[in-house]
């Protein structure tokens, strides 16, 4: 990296089960790129824009059975559309690196897989309303029991999906690994079970080799 802004923006997403450390790694990558002179936008889903943050509260808090999977798909798609319009596309158009903690792959897994086979519905809505894929997706892979233990230890209010229990986390891990095989051009799988600094170095090396 030479410290000069890219002629075009780069869209990087982090995916993984709850407690995998992806949010920490997204933040560390943003700090690394900024230190090397890149203009970076660090964002998250659901959220990343004022409207999407309001929807975030609806989908991540409360009883696990608060919404049906079909309703969740619509809520997440609405949040993502607002995020795309107000944050992601303007940043990419100005040549910035956008780093997003979760994107459409999480919806493909959590809503498409968690309570029935709704993946075709997710993909149809994505094609119709979003139409944007990342340039690079970093899957922080983690043992499901370890990840769930980490996630629950945070004792936050946004634990609706963690409350579905370990079986969901195991299905999600298998599903994310299957997605990595489905989209090999943009997915890179990183072992998240190691210390934070080692994982961060691997992530930075992958991004440098792949995009920047």
N, C-alpha and C positions, 0 to 999 in steps of 0.2 A: 504494500500500500504506500502510495507516494504523498498522501496528505491532500491531494487535489480532489474536489468534488467529482463524482461520477457524472458522465454525460446523461445517464439514465438512472432512475431510481432502482433500488433492489428491495424486494419484498421477501422477508425471512420470517418464518413462523416456527414456534416451538410447540410440540405436542407431547403428550404422555399421560399416564394415569395420575390420579390425585396423589400428591405427596412425592412425585418423582423428582422434584427439584427444578423443573423447567422454568418456573418464574424467576428463581435465583439465577439460572444460567442465561435467561433472556436479559436480565439486568446487567450481569457481568459482561456479556457480549456488547451491549450498548456502551458500557463504560470503556471497554477496550477499543471499540471503533472510534468513539469520540476522542480518546487519547491519541489516536492515529490520524486525527484531522477530518474524520467523516462527520457529516451532518446527519444525525440519527433521530428518529422518532420512535420511542418505546411506548407501545400501547398494549391493549389486552382485549380479550373477548370472554363473555359478553361485556361490552363497555367500549371505551375509547372515544366516545362522543357523548354529549349531554343526554340525548335521547336514549342512546344505548345503555348508559349507566343507570337510567331509571328502570329500564327493562331488566337489567342485571339483578336488581333487588327482587323482582318478581320471580325470577327463575332459580335463584341460588339460595333463597331463604325459605323457611317454612317446612311443612310436612313433606316427606318424600312423594306422597301421592297427591300433592296439591294440584298438579296438572297432569293431563294425559300426555303421552309421548307426542301425539299429533298436535296438541296445543303448544307444547314446547317447541316443536319444529317451527311453527309460525312465529312464536315470540323470538326465537333465536335468529330467524331469517330477517325479521323486522329490525332487530338490533344490529345485525351485520350490515344491512343495507344502509342504515344511518351512519354507521361507522365508516363504511366504504366511501360514501359520498362526502362526508365532512372531514375525515382524517386521512384515510389511506391513500385514496387517489390523488388528492391535492399534494400530499407529501411526495409521492412517487413522481408526479408530473414536474416537481421542482428539483428532482435529482437526489432526493434524500434516501437514506436507508431506513426502511420501516421494519421494525422488529415487533412481532405480535405474539403475545402469550395466548395461544389457541386461535384457531380459525375454523374453517369449514370442516376440516378433518375431525374435529371434536364432535361436531353435530352428526357427521356420518357415523361416529361410534356411539355416542351417548344416547342420541335419540333414534338413530337408525338401527341400533343393535340391542339396546338395553331392554326393551319390552316388546319384542316382536321384530319382524323383518320390515322395517320402514325405510331402508336404504334407498330404494327407488324413489320414494317421495322426497327424501332429502336431496337427492341428485337432481330431480326435476325442478324443485324450487331454487336450488343453487344455480342451475343453468338459466332459469327464467329471470331471477332477481339479482344475482350476484355476478356470475360470469368471470370471476377473478380467481386465479390460483397463485400460490406463492412461487417465487423463483427457487426457493430452497426451504425444505422443511426438516427441522432437526427433531427427531424422536428421541427423547430422553427415556431410555428403557429402564424399568425398575421392577424388582420383585413385588408382586401385588400386596402381600402381607406387610412388607416393610413400608411400602408407600402409604397404605391405609393407616398404619400406625403413626407415621409422620404427620399425615393429614389431620388425624383426629387430635394429635398432641397440640395442634395450633389453637384449639378451643375457640375458633372463631364462630361467626354467625352464618357464614356461607358454607354450610355442611350438608345441604340437601342431598347431593349425590353421594357423598361419603356415607350417609345414613342408609343407603341401599345395601351396604355391607360388602364383604370380601368377594362374594361370587361375582358381583358386577365388575369389580376391579380386575378379576382374573379374565373375564370375558373381554373387558376393554383392552387389557394388555395384548391378548391374542389378536384382537381386532386391529389394533394399531400396527402390530407387526405384519399382519396381512396387508394393510394399506401400504406399508413400506414396500412390499413386494409388488403391489398393484401399480404403484407410481414410483418406480425405481429411479427415474431421471431426476426427481426433485427431493426424494427422501434420503436422509442419512441417519442411521441408527447409532446412538451413542450410549455406552454403558453408564447409567446413572448411579450405579451402586458403589462407585469409588469416591474418593474425597473430592470436595468441591473444586479445588484448584486444578486437579488433574482433568476433571471433566471440562472445566472452562478452557483449559489449554487445547484440548481436543476440539472443542467447539470452534474456537478462534482459528485453529489450523484448517478445519473443514471449510469455514466461511471464506478464508483467504484463498484457498485452492479453488473453491467452487465458483465464486462470484466476483471477488474484489481484486 
